[in-house]
Amino acid sequence: MLSTASTVLRERASELAEKIVRRQFELQAGIWNSSEAAVHAKSLRDTVYHLTYLADAMDADDVQLFREYVAWVKVLFANLRFSDDVLNETLACTIHVLRSELPENERL
């Protein structure tokens, strides 16, 4: 039986999150202190959350579910005083990594 994309996201969430965070820290080096263990750990944790919500939306076949989650993250990031560039880059890095890491038949 072939895996669905949501299953792949869940099974590889930690590995994918590491790649997403690494890419974002490289692209936004001026924002992130990637040598600080707590920052890295929180970023990984949050990225796994993003992937989990994406997988849930895929399972529900409801893109609005993920849009609402992203809207909530936008408010959260604003309250943390992150610029809009942080969320935009988070999503761009996520797309980049998922397109490069997921099997062709599982790509978003």
PDB file as gemmi writes it, atoms N, CA and C in Angstrom:
CRYST1    1.000    1.000    1.000  90.00  90.00  90.00 P 1                      
ATOM      1  N   MET A   1       0.843  -1.181   0.000  1.00  0.00           N  
ATOM      2  CA  MET A   1       0.000   0.000   0.000  1.00  0.00           C  
ATOM      3  C   MET A   1       0.893   1.252   0.000  1.00  0.00           C  
ATOM      4  N   LEU A   2       0.596   2.198  -0.875  1.00  0.00           N  
ATOM      5  CA  LEU A   2       1.360   3.435  -0.954  1.00  0.00           C  
ATOM      6  C   LEU A   2       0.953   4.380   0.174  1.00  0.00           C  
ATOM      7  N   SER A   3       1.920   5.102   0.697  1.00  0.00           N  
ATOM      8  CA  SER A   3       1.638   6.102   1.721  1.00  0.00           C  
ATOM      9  C   SER A   3       0.972   7.307   1.095  1.00  0.00           C  
ATOM     10  N   THR A   4       0.102   7.920   1.856  1.00  0.00           N  
ATOM     11  CA  THR A   4      -0.422   9.200   1.432  1.00  0.00           C  
ATOM     12  C   THR A   4       0.567  10.269   1.871  1.00  0.00           C  
ATOM     13  N   ALA A   5       0.456  11.439   1.295  1.00  0.00           N  
ATOM     14  CA  ALA A   5       1.373  12.531   1.665  1.00  0.00           C  
ATOM     15  C   ALA A   5       1.274  12.856   3.151  1.00  0.00           C  
ATOM     16  N   SER A   6       0.074  12.797   3.710  1.00  0.00           N  
ATOM     17  CA  SER A   6      -0.074  13.118   5.133  1.00  0.00           C  
ATOM     18  C   SER A   6       0.653  12.093   6.008  1.00  0.00           C  
ATOM     19  N   THR A   7       0.629  10.838   5.600  1.00  0.00           N  
ATOM     20  CA  THR A   7       1.343   9.806   6.351  1.00  0.00           C  
ATOM     21  C   THR A   7       2.848  10.041   6.278  1.00  0.00           C  
ATOM     22  N   VAL A   8       3.327  10.393   5.103  1.00  0.00           N  
ATOM     23  CA  VAL A   8       4.747  10.688   4.935  1.00  0.00           C  
ATOM     24  C   VAL A   8       5.137  11.873   5.815  1.00  0.00           C  
ATOM     25  N   LEU A   9       4.305  12.900   5.855  1.00  0.00           N  
ATOM     26  CA  LEU A   9       4.601  14.066   6.708  1.00  0.00           C  
ATOM     27  C   LEU A   9       4.720  13.656   8.169  1.00  0.00           C  
ATOM     28  N   ARG A  10       3.822  12.825   8.619  1.00  0.00           N  
ATOM     29  CA  ARG A  10       3.864  12.399  10.024  1.00  0.00           C  
ATOM     30  C   ARG A  10       5.071  11.503  10.306  1.00  0.00           C  
ATOM     31  N   GLU A  11       5.319  10.565   9.416  1.00  0.00           N  
ATOM     32  CA  GLU A  11       6.428   9.625   9.629  1.00  0.00           C  
ATOM     33  C   GLU A  11       7.784  10.311   9.596  1.00  0.00           C  
ATOM     34  N   ARG A  12       7.913  11.349   8.782  1.00  0.00           N  
ATOM     35  CA  ARG A  12       9.203  12.010   8.617  1.00  0.00           C  
ATOM     36  C   ARG A  12       9.224  13.416   9.198  1.00  0.00           C  
ATOM     37  N   ALA A  13       8.274  13.729  10.079  1.00  0.00           N  
ATOM     38  CA  ALA A  13       8.120  15.094  10.586  1.00  0.00           C  
ATOM     39  C   ALA A  13       9.404  15.648  11.194  1.00  0.00           C  
ATOM     40  N   SER A  14      10.074  14.881  12.028  1.00  0.00           N  
ATOM     41  CA  SER A  14      11.294  15.386  12.674  1.00  0.00           C  
ATOM     42  C   SER A  14      12.393  15.650  11.663  1.00  0.00           C  
ATOM     43  N   GLU A  15      12.586  14.725  10.753  1.00  0.00           N  
ATOM     44  CA  GLU A  15      13.614  14.883   9.714  1.00  0.00           C  
ATOM     45  C   GLU A  15      13.304  16.077   8.813  1.00  0.00           C  
ATOM     46  N   LEU A  16      12.053  16.198   8.385  1.00  0.00           N  
ATOM     47  CA  LEU A  16      11.665  17.320   7.521  1.00  0.00           C  
ATOM     48  C   LEU A  16      11.776  18.648   8.269  1.00  0.00           C  
ATOM     49  N   ALA A  17      11.364  18.659   9.532  1.00  0.00           N  
ATOM     50  CA  ALA A  17      11.461  19.876  10.339  1.00  0.00           C  
ATOM     51  C   ALA A  17      12.908  20.337  10.449  1.00  0.00           C  
ATOM     52  N   GLU A  18      13.822  19.410  10.653  1.00  0.00           N  
ATOM     53  CA  GLU A  18      15.246  19.758  10.745  1.00  0.00           C  
ATOM     54  C   GLU A  18      15.719  20.435   9.463  1.00  0.00           C  
ATOM     55  N   LYS A  19      15.318  19.917   8.328  1.00  0.00           N  
ATOM     56  CA  LYS A  19      15.729  20.498   7.049  1.00  0.00           C  
ATOM     57  C   LYS A  19      15.096  21.861   6.823  1.00  0.00           C  
ATOM     58  N   ILE A  20      13.851  22.000   7.209  1.00  0.00           N  
ATOM     59  CA  ILE A  20      13.159  23.280   7.057  1.00  0.00           C  
ATOM     60  C   ILE A  20      13.809  24.338   7.938  1.00  0.00           C  
ATOM     61  N   VAL A  21      14.039  24.006   9.202  1.00  0.00           N  
ATOM     62  CA  VAL A  21      14.638  24.958  10.148  1.00  0.00           C  
ATOM     63  C   VAL A  21      16.057  25.323   9.712  1.00  0.00           C  
ATOM     64  N   ARG A  22      16.834  24.340   9.296  1.00  0.00           N  
ATOM     65  CA  ARG A  22      18.201  24.614   8.837  1.00  0.00           C  
ATOM     66  C   ARG A  22      18.182  25.606   7.672  1.00  0.00           C  
ATOM     67  N   ARG A  23      17.290  25.372   6.724  1.00  0.00           N  
ATOM     68  CA  ARG A  23      17.200  26.270   5.571  1.00  0.00           C  
ATOM     69  C   ARG A  23      16.773  27.674   6.007  1.00  0.00           C  
ATOM     70  N   GLN A  24      15.788  27.755   6.875  1.00  0.00           N  
ATOM     71  CA  GLN A  24      15.322  29.069   7.317  1.00  0.00           C  
ATOM     72  C   GLN A  24      16.405  29.813   8.085  1.00  0.00           C  
ATOM     73  N   PHE A  25      17.127  29.115   8.948  1.00  0.00           N  
ATOM     74  CA  PHE A  25      18.206  29.757   9.696  1.00  0.00           C  
ATOM     75  C   PHE A  25      19.305  30.256   8.765  1.00  0.00           C  
ATOM     76  N   GLU A  26      19.565  29.513   7.698  1.00  0.00           N  
ATOM     77  CA  GLU A  26      20.570  29.953   6.716  1.00  0.00           C  
ATOM     78  C   GLU A  26      20.093  31.190   5.962  1.00  0.00           C  
ATOM     79  N   LEU A  27      18.831  31.187   5.547  1.00  0.00           N  
ATOM     80  CA  LEU A  27      18.296  32.299   4.755  1.00  0.00           C  
ATOM     81  C   LEU A  27      18.022  33.543   5.586  1.00  0.00           C  
ATOM     82  N   GLN A  28      17.745  33.361   6.868  1.00  0.00           N  
ATOM     83  CA  GLN A  28      17.443  34.485   7.744  1.00  0.00           C  
ATOM     84  C   GLN A  28      18.425  34.538   8.915  1.00  0.00           C  
ATOM     85  N   ALA A  29      19.677  34.408   8.597  1.00  0.00           N  
ATOM     86  CA  ALA A  29      20.725  34.354   9.627  1.00  0.00           C  
ATOM     87  C   ALA A  29      20.705  35.576  10.541  1.00  0.00           C  
ATOM     88  N   GLY A  30      20.296  36.719  10.030  1.00  0.00           N  
ATOM     89  CA  GLY A  30      20.252  37.923  10.841  1.00  0.00           C  
ATOM     90  C   GLY A  30      19.153  37.912  11.892  1.00  0.00           C  
ATOM     91  N   ILE A  31      18.186  37.031  11.735  1.00  0.00           N  
ATOM     92  CA  ILE A  31      17.054  36.962  12.669  1.00  0.00           C  
ATOM     93  C   ILE A  31      17.278  35.897  13.727  1.00  0.00           C  
ATOM     94  N   TRP A  32      17.857  34.769  13.335  1.00  0.00           N  
ATOM     95  CA  TRP A  32      17.952  33.596  14.205  1.00  0.00           C  
ATOM     96  C   TRP A  32      19.349  33.407  14.758  1.00  0.00           C  
ATOM     97  N   ASN A  33      19.404  33.082  16.020  1.00  0.00           N  
ATOM     98  CA  ASN A  33      20.658  32.686  16.648  1.00  0.00           C  
ATOM     99  C   ASN A  33      20.656  31.160  16.657  1.00  0.00           C  
ATOM    100  N   SER A  34      21.103  30.584  15.545  1.00  0.00           N  
ATOM    101  CA  SER A  34      21.006  29.131  15.377  1.00  0.00           C  
ATOM    102  C   SER A  34      21.926  28.363  16.325  1.00  0.00           C  
ATOM    103  N   SER A  35      22.856  29.049  16.969  1.00  0.00           N  
ATOM    104  CA  SER A  35      23.732  28.354  17.911  1.00  0.00           C  
ATOM    105  C   SER A  35      23.081  28.219  19.291  1.00  0.00           C  
ATOM    106  N   GLU A  36      21.994  28.914  19.517  1.00  0.00           N  
ATOM    107  CA  GLU A  36      21.301  28.841  20.798  1.00  0.00           C  
ATOM    108  C   GLU A  36      20.379  27.617  20.791  1.00  0.00           C  
ATOM    109  N   ALA A  37      20.666  26.665  21.635  1.00  0.00           N  
ATOM    110  CA  ALA A  37      19.955  25.383  21.645  1.00  0.00           C  
ATOM    111  C   ALA A  37      18.450  25.551  21.861  1.00  0.00           C  
ATOM    112  N   ALA A  38      18.060  26.452  22.735  1.00  0.00           N  
ATOM    113  CA  ALA A  38      16.632  26.637  23.026  1.00  0.00           C  
ATOM    114  C   ALA A  38      15.880  27.160  21.806  1.00  0.00           C  
ATOM    115  N   VAL A  39      16.490  28.086  21.083  1.00  0.00           N  
ATOM    116  CA  VAL A  39      15.867  28.633  19.874  1.00  0.00           C  
ATOM    117  C   VAL A  39      15.704  27.526  18.837  1.00  0.00           C  
ATOM    118  N   HIS A  40      16.736  26.744  18.661  1.00  0.00           N  
ATOM    119  CA  HIS A  40      16.693  25.643  17.693  1.00  0.00           C  
ATOM    120  C   HIS A  40      15.618  24.633  18.078  1.00  0.00           C  
ATOM    121  N   ALA A  41      15.558  24.259  19.338  1.00  0.00           N  
ATOM    122  CA  ALA A  41      14.582  23.276  19.809  1.00  0.00           C  
ATOM    123  C   ALA A  41      13.152  23.775  19.631  1.00  0.00           C  
ATOM    124  N   LYS A  42      12.899  25.028  19.961  1.00  0.00           N  
ATOM    125  CA  LYS A  42      11.554  25.593  19.794  1.00  0.00           C  
ATOM    126  C   LYS A  42      11.174  25.678  18.325  1.00  0.00           C  
ATOM    127  N   SER A  43      12.122  26.032  17.492  1.00  0.00           N  
ATOM    128  CA  SER A  43      11.854  26.111  16.053  1.00  0.00           C  
ATOM    129  C   SER A  43      11.521  24.738  15.487  1.00  0.00           C  
ATOM    130  N   LEU A  44      12.257  23.730  15.904  1.00  0.00           N  
ATOM    131  CA  LEU A  44      11.963  22.359  15.461  1.00  0.00           C  
ATOM    132  C   LEU A  44      10.575  21.934  15.935  1.00  0.00           C  
ATOM    133  N   ARG A  45      10.286  22.177  17.191  1.00  0.00           N  
ATOM    134  CA  ARG A  45       8.980  21.801  17.753  1.00  0.00           C  
ATOM    135  C   ARG A  45       7.851  22.468  16.979  1.00  0.00           C  
ATOM    136  N   ASP A  46       7.989  23.766  16.739  1.00  0.00           N  
ATOM    137  CA  ASP A  46       6.946  24.502  16.038  1.00  0.00           C  
ATOM    138  C   ASP A  46       6.799  24.036  14.594  1.00  0.00           C  
ATOM    139  N   THR A  47       7.890  23.708  13.951  1.00  0.00           N  
ATOM    140  CA  THR A  47       7.831  23.228  12.573  1.00  0.00           C  
ATOM    141  C   THR A  47       7.146  21.871  12.498  1.00  0.00           C  
ATOM    142  N   VAL A  48       7.376  21.020  13.479  1.00  0.00           N  
ATOM    143  CA  VAL A  48       6.643  19.746  13.533  1.00  0.00           C  
ATOM    144  C   VAL A  48       5.149  20.027  13.681  1.00  0.00           C  
ATOM    145  N   TYR A  49       4.781  21.017  14.504  1.00  0.00           N  
ATOM    146  CA  TYR A  49       3.367  21.400  14.622  1.00  0.00           C  
ATOM    147  C   TYR A  49       2.810  21.814  13.264  1.00  0.00           C  
ATOM    148  N   HIS A  50       3.560  22.640  12.534  1.00  0.00           N  
ATOM    149  CA  HIS A  50       3.097  23.088  11.209  1.00  0.00           C  
ATOM    150  C   HIS A  50       2.839  21.884  10.311  1.00  0.00           C  
ATOM    151  N   LEU A  51       3.767  20.948  10.297  1.00  0.00           N  
ATOM    152  CA  LEU A  51       3.626  19.770   9.437  1.00  0.00           C  
ATOM    153  C   LEU A  51       2.443  18.909   9.877  1.00  0.00           C  
ATOM    154  N   THR A  52       2.217  18.817  11.175  1.00  0.00           N  
ATOM    155  CA  THR A  52       1.096  18.034  11.690  1.00  0.00           C  
ATOM    156  C   THR A  52      -0.233  18.656  11.281  1.00  0.00           C  
ATOM    157  N   TYR A  53      -0.339  19.962  11.403  1.00  0.00           N  
ATOM    158  CA  TYR A  53      -1.573  20.630  10.990  1.00  0.00           C  
ATOM    159  C   TYR A  53      -1.789  20.493   9.486  1.00  0.00           C  
ATOM    160  N   LEU A  54      -0.713  20.575   8.721  1.00  0.00           N  
ATOM    161  CA  LEU A  54      -0.831  20.378   7.277  1.00  0.00           C  
ATOM    162  C   LEU A  54      -1.332  18.967   6.987  1.00  0.00           C  
ATOM    163  N   ALA A  55      -0.774  17.972   7.654  1.00  0.00           N  
ATOM    164  CA  ALA A  55      -1.211  16.587   7.463  1.00  0.00           C  
ATOM    165  C   ALA A  55      -2.685  16.424   7.858  1.00  0.00           C  
ATOM    166  N   ASP A  56      -3.092  17.056   8.947  1.00  0.00           N  
ATOM    167  CA  ASP A  56      -4.495  16.979   9.368  1.00  0.00           C  
ATOM    168  C   ASP A  56      -5.419  17.586   8.315  1.00  0.00           C  
ATOM    169  N   ALA A  57      -5.028  18.728   7.770  1.00  0.00           N  
ATOM    170  CA  ALA A  57      -5.836  19.371   6.733  1.00  0.00           C  
ATOM    171  C   ALA A  57      -5.920  18.490   5.488  1.00  0.00           C  
ATOM    172  N   MET A  58      -4.813  17.835   5.163  1.00  0.00           N  
ATOM    173  CA  MET A  58      -4.811  16.937   4.014  1.00  0.00           C  
ATOM    174  C   MET A  58      -5.745  15.753   4.260  1.00  0.00           C  
ATOM    175  N   ASP A  59      -5.690  15.190   5.451  1.00  0.00           N  
ATOM    176  CA  ASP A  59      -6.573  14.064   5.777  1.00  0.00           C  
ATOM    177  C   ASP A  59      -8.045  14.465   5.720  1.00  0.00           C  
ATOM    178  N   ALA A  60      -8.329  15.685   6.145  1.00  0.00           N  
ATOM    179  CA  ALA A  60      -9.705  16.183   6.136  1.00  0.00           C  
ATOM    180  C   ALA A  60     -10.108  16.711   4.760  1.00  0.00           C  
ATOM    181  N   ASP A  61      -9.129  16.767   3.837  1.00  0.00           N  
ATOM    182  CA  ASP A  61      -9.363  17.335   2.505  1.00  0.00           C  
ATOM    183  C   ASP A  61      -9.970  18.732   2.639  1.00  0.00           C  
ATOM    184  N   ASP A  62      -9.352  19.526   3.518  1.00  0.00           N  
ATOM    185  CA  ASP A  62      -9.880  20.847   3.862  1.00  0.00           C  
ATOM    186  C   ASP A  62      -8.742  21.857   3.949  1.00  0.00           C  
ATOM    187  N   VAL A  63      -8.461  22.512   2.842  1.00  0.00           N  
ATOM    188  CA  VAL A  63      -7.371  23.488   2.806  1.00  0.00           C  
ATOM    189  C   VAL A  63      -7.639  24.645   3.770  1.00  0.00           C  
ATOM    190  N   GLN A  64      -8.915  24.938   4.010  1.00  0.00           N  
ATOM    191  CA  GLN A  64      -9.266  26.031   4.917  1.00  0.00           C  
ATOM    192  C   GLN A  64      -8.761  25.763   6.338  1.00  0.00           C  
ATOM    193  N   LEU A  65      -8.727  24.512   6.722  1.00  0.00           N  
ATOM    194  CA  LEU A  65      -8.211  24.147   8.040  1.00  0.00           C  
ATOM    195  C   LEU A  65      -6.764  24.623   8.201  1.00  0.00           C  
ATOM    196  N   PHE A  66      -5.945  24.398   7.192  1.00  0.00           N  
ATOM    197  CA  PHE A  66      -4.555  24.845   7.269  1.00  0.00           C  
ATOM    198  C   PHE A  66      -4.463  26.364   7.148  1.00  0.00           C  
ATOM    199  N   ARG A  67      -5.294  26.967   6.322  1.00  0.00           N  
ATOM    200  CA  ARG A  67      -5.299  28.437   6.218  1.00  0.00           C  
ATOM    201  C   ARG A  67      -5.612  29.080   7.569  1.00  0.00           C  
ATOM    202  N   GLU A  68      -6.574  28.512   8.285  1.00  0.00           N  
ATOM    203  CA  GLU A  68      -6.925  29.049   9.602  1.00  0.00           C  
ATOM    204  C   GLU A  68      -5.778  28.867  10.593  1.00  0.00           C  
ATOM    205  N   TYR A  69      -5.093  27.749  10.498  1.00  0.00           N  
ATOM    206  CA  TYR A  69      -3.929  27.530  11.348  1.00  0.00           C  
ATOM    207  C   TYR A  69      -2.845  28.565  11.040  1.00  0.00           C  
ATOM    208  N   VAL A  70      -2.583  28.804   9.761  1.00  0.00           N  
ATOM    209  CA  VAL A  70      -1.567  29.787   9.372  1.00  0.00           C  
ATOM    210  C   VAL A  70      -1.971  31.182   9.858  1.00  0.00           C  
ATOM    211  N   ALA A  71      -3.252  31.500   9.792  1.00  0.00           N  
ATOM    212  CA  ALA A  71      -3.716  32.798  10.304  1.00  0.00           C  
ATOM    213  C   ALA A  71      -3.452  32.911  11.800  1.00  0.00           C  
ATOM    214  N   TRP A  72      -3.656  31.813  12.528  1.00  0.00           N  
ATOM    215  CA  TRP A  72      -3.365  31.803  13.965  1.00  0.00           C  
ATOM    216  C   TRP A  72      -1.859  31.970  14.206  1.00  0.00           C  
ATOM    217  N   VAL A  73      -1.043  31.287  13.426  1.00  0.00           N  
ATOM    218  CA  VAL A  73       0.415  31.407  13.564  1.00  0.00           C  
ATOM    219  C   VAL A  73       0.845  32.843  13.270  1.00  0.00           C  
ATOM    220  N   LYS A  74       0.211  33.477  12.298  1.00  0.00           N  
ATOM    221  CA  LYS A  74       0.546  34.869  11.980  1.00  0.00           C  
ATOM    222  C   LYS A  74       0.326  35.770  13.191  1.00  0.00           C  
ATOM    223  N   VAL A  75      -0.783  35.580  13.881  1.00  0.00           N  
ATOM    224  CA  VAL A  75      -1.063  36.360  15.095  1.00  0.00           C  
ATOM    225  C   VAL A  75      -0.047  36.027  16.181  1.00  0.00           C  
ATOM    226  N   LEU A  76       0.231  34.745  16.357  1.00  0.00           N  
ATOM    227  CA  LEU A  76       1.226  34.327  17.349  1.00  0.00           C  
ATOM    228  C   LEU A  76       2.573  34.984  17.075  1.00  0.00           C  
ATOM    229  N   PHE A  77       3.032  34.900  15.819  1.00  0.00           N  
ATOM    230  CA  PHE A  77       4.327  35.486  15.453  1.00  0.00           C  
ATOM    231  C   PHE A  77       4.329  37.000  15.663  1.00  0.00           C  
ATOM    232  N   ALA A  78       3.219  37.653  15.356  1.00  0.00           N  
ATOM    233  CA  ALA A  78       3.123  39.102  15.575  1.00  0.00           C  
ATOM    234  C   ALA A  78       3.245  39.421  17.064  1.00  0.00           C  
ATOM    235  N   ASN A  79       2.605  38.606  17.895  1.00  0.00           N  
ATOM    236  CA  ASN A  79       2.693  38.812  19.347  1.00  0.00           C  
ATOM    237  C   ASN A  79       4.094  38.529  19.879  1.00  0.00           C  
ATOM    238  N   LEU A  80       4.836  37.682  19.169  1.00  0.00           N  
ATOM    239  CA  LEU A  80       6.230  37.422  19.536  1.00  0.00           C  
ATOM    240  C   LEU A  80       7.172  38.476  18.930  1.00  0.00           C  
ATOM    241  N   ARG A  81       6.586  39.429  18.219  1.00  0.00           N  
ATOM    242  CA  ARG A  81       7.299  40.527  17.574  1.00  0.00           C  
ATOM    243  C   ARG A  81       8.196  40.070  16.415  1.00  0.00           C  
ATOM    244  N   PHE A  82       7.762  38.987  15.757  1.00  0.00           N  
ATOM    245  CA  PHE A  82       8.436  38.566  14.526  1.00  0.00           C  
ATOM    246  C   PHE A  82       7.858  39.381  13.379  1.00  0.00           C  
ATOM    247  N   SER A  83       8.690  39.728  12.424  1.00  0.00           N  
ATOM    248  CA  SER A  83       8.189  40.416  11.240  1.00  0.00           C  
ATOM    249  C   SER A  83       7.409  39.419  10.381  1.00  0.00           C  
ATOM    250  N   ASP A  84       6.603  39.950   9.464  1.00  0.00           N  
ATOM    251  CA  ASP A  84       5.855  39.083   8.550  1.00  0.00           C  
ATOM    252  C   ASP A  84       6.786  38.217   7.715  1.00  0.00           C  
ATOM    253  N   ASP A  85       8.022  38.684   7.532  1.00  0.00           N  
ATOM    254  CA  ASP A  85       9.000  37.911   6.751  1.00  0.00           C  
ATOM    255  C   ASP A  85       9.279  36.546   7.366  1.00  0.00           C  
ATOM    256  N   VAL A  86       9.160  36.433   8.676  1.00  0.00           N  
ATOM    257  CA  VAL A  86       9.449  35.158   9.343  1.00  0.00           C  
ATOM    258  C   VAL A  86       8.428  34.103   8.910  1.00  0.00           C  
ATOM    259  N   LEU A  87       7.145  34.438   8.971  1.00  0.00           N  
ATOM    260  CA  LEU A  87       6.123  33.474   8.557  1.00  0.00           C  
ATOM    261  C   LEU A  87       6.232  33.183   7.064  1.00  0.00           C  
ATOM    262  N   ASN A  88       6.422  34.216   6.278  1.00  0.00           N  
ATOM    263  CA  ASN A  88       6.550  34.009   4.831  1.00  0.00           C  
ATOM    264  C   ASN A  88       7.714  33.077   4.510  1.00  0.00           C  
ATOM    265  N   GLU A  89       8.836  33.275   5.173  1.00  0.00           N  
ATOM    266  CA  GLU A  89      10.003  32.430   4.925  1.00  0.00           C  
ATOM    267  C   GLU A  89       9.785  31.021   5.471  1.00  0.00           C  
ATOM    268  N   THR A  90       9.094  30.912   6.596  1.00  0.00           N  
ATOM    269  CA  THR A  90       8.760  29.596   7.142  1.00  0.00           C  
ATOM    270  C   THR A  90       7.971  28.786   6.118  1.00  0.00           C  
ATOM    271  N   LEU A  91       6.962  29.412   5.547  1.00  0.00           N  
ATOM    272  CA  LEU A  91       6.142  28.718   4.556  1.00  0.00           C  
ATOM    273  C   LEU A  91       6.932  28.414   3.286  1.00  0.00           C  
ATOM    274  N   ALA A  92       7.749  29.355   2.841  1.00  0.00           N  
ATOM    275  CA  ALA A  92       8.564  29.138   1.638  1.00  0.00           C  
ATOM    276  C   ALA A  92       9.557  27.998   1.855  1.00  0.00           C  
ATOM    277  N   CYS A  93      10.184  27.965   3.011  1.00  0.00           N  
ATOM    278  CA  CYS A  93      11.136  26.883   3.315  1.00  0.00           C  
ATOM    279  C   CYS A  93      10.421  25.543   3.399  1.00  0.00           C  
ATOM    280  N   THR A  94       9.237  25.550   3.969  1.00  0.00           N  
ATOM    281  CA  THR A  94       8.448  24.316   4.067  1.00  0.00           C  
ATOM    282  C   THR A  94       8.121  23.792   2.673  1.00  0.00           C  
ATOM    283  N   ILE A  95       7.650  24.660   1.808  1.00  0.00           N  
ATOM    284  CA  ILE A  95       7.325  24.257   0.436  1.00  0.00           C  
ATOM    285  C   ILE A  95       8.566  23.717  -0.262  1.00  0.00           C  
ATOM    286  N   HIS A  96       9.669  24.436  -0.140  1.00  0.00           N  
ATOM    287  CA  HIS A  96      10.909  24.020  -0.802  1.00  0.00           C  
ATOM    288  C   HIS A  96      11.336  22.620  -0.346  1.00  0.00           C  
ATOM    289  N   VAL A  97      11.367  22.409   0.951  1.00  0.00           N  
ATOM    290  CA  VAL A  97      11.823  21.124   1.479  1.00  0.00           C  
ATOM    291  C   VAL A  97      10.851  20.010   1.100  1.00  0.00           C  
ATOM    292  N   LEU A  98       9.549  20.252   1.227  1.00  0.00           N  
ATOM    293  CA  LEU A  98       8.593  19.193   0.892  1.00  0.00           C  
ATOM    294  C   LEU A  98       8.663  18.831  -0.586  1.00  0.00           C  
ATOM    295  N   ARG A  99       8.834  19.814  -1.435  1.00  0.00           N  
ATOM    296  CA  ARG A  99       8.950  19.512  -2.869  1.00  0.00           C  
ATOM    297  C   ARG A  99      10.219  18.737  -3.187  1.00  0.00           C  
ATOM    298  N   SER A 100      11.269  18.983  -2.443  1.00  0.00           N  
ATOM    299  CA  SER A 100      12.522  18.288  -2.730  1.00  0.00           C  
ATOM    300  C   SER A 100      12.641  16.946  -2.021  1.00  0.00           C  
ATOM    301  N   GLU A 101      11.908  16.745  -0.934  1.00  0.00           N  
ATOM    302  CA  GLU A 101      12.060  15.553  -0.126  1.00  0.00           C  
ATOM    303  C   GLU A 101      10.977  14.505  -0.308  1.00  0.00           C  
ATOM    304  N   LEU A 102       9.786  14.916  -0.648  1.00  0.00           N  
ATOM    305  CA  LEU A 102       8.717  13.929  -0.795  1.00  0.00           C  
ATOM    306  C   LEU A 102       8.827  13.227  -2.134  1.00  0.00           C  
ATOM    307  N   PRO A 103       8.465  11.962  -2.169  1.00  0.00           N  
ATOM    308  CA  PRO A 103       8.450  11.257  -3.453  1.00  0.00           C  
ATOM    309  C   PRO A 103       7.532  12.002  -4.438  1.00  0.00           C  
ATOM    310  N   GLU A 104       7.866  11.942  -5.699  1.00  0.00           N  
ATOM    311  CA  GLU A 104       7.134  12.699  -6.716  1.00  0.00           C  
ATOM    312  C   GLU A 104       5.630  12.462  -6.625  1.00  0.00           C  
ATOM    313  N   ASN A 105       5.218  11.230  -6.397  1.00  0.00           N  
ATOM    314  CA  ASN A 105       3.780  10.943  -6.347  1.00  0.00           C  
ATOM    315  C   ASN A 105       3.124  11.407  -5.045  1.00  0.00           C  
ATOM    316  N   GLU A 106       3.912  11.933  -4.111  1.00  0.00           N  
ATOM    317  CA  GLU A 106       3.378  12.415  -2.839  1.00  0.00           C  
ATOM    318  C   GLU A 106       3.515  13.932  -2.686  1.00  0.00           C  
ATOM    319  N   ARG A 107       4.058  14.606  -3.673  1.00  0.00           N  
ATOM    320  CA  ARG A 107       4.307  16.043  -3.556  1.00  0.00           C  
ATOM    321  C   ARG A 107       3.005  16.832  -3.507  1.00  0.00           C  
ATOM    322  N   LEU A 108       3.104  17.954  -2.849  1.00  0.00           N  
ATOM    323  CA  LEU A 108       1.948  18.829  -2.688  1.00  0.00           C  
ATOM    324  C   LEU A 108       1.733  19.679  -3.922  1.00  0.00           C  
TER     325      LEU A 108                                                      
END                                                                             
